[in-house]
């Protein structure tokens, strides 16, 4: 599995690009800003974007999602609890326990958390046959570290906060 972390916008947020090394199919997670930078990475690595995944509806995680959707033809996915608050079109409504497959080797499990009011957020956890690595998983938008939110499930895994760089 290929994983790229990009710092986007001016709110200390990260966008992730997750790709299957066999097929070059990819997902963009939380494209909050810097569309050009995200597209440059996609194009430089000849990736085909299948999904744009929003962990929650806030603009700092979704601002460039509609334009990336239009430009790449990818399907925009968001949890059902966030749909009412998001004022753009969504192609795939996510539910707790859903599985997102990207190419042949990447599987992300959808976990609904309730850490960002009013709707909550979704974390995408690695769940594939690939060996576990102490890095990205889970990709979780809920713990916005600059605000001091650090729920118990984040404290259990220092690698799960989207506001921390991948080691």
Secondary structure, DSSP 8 states (H G I E B T S, - for coil): -EEEEEEETTTTEEEEEEE-TTT-EEEEE---S-HHHHHHHHHHTT-EEEEEEESS--HHHHTTHHHHHHHH--EEEEEHHHHTT--S--SEEE-TT-EEEETTTEEEEEEEE--STTT-EEEEEE-SSS---SSS-SEESS--GGGT---HHHHT-GGGBTTS---
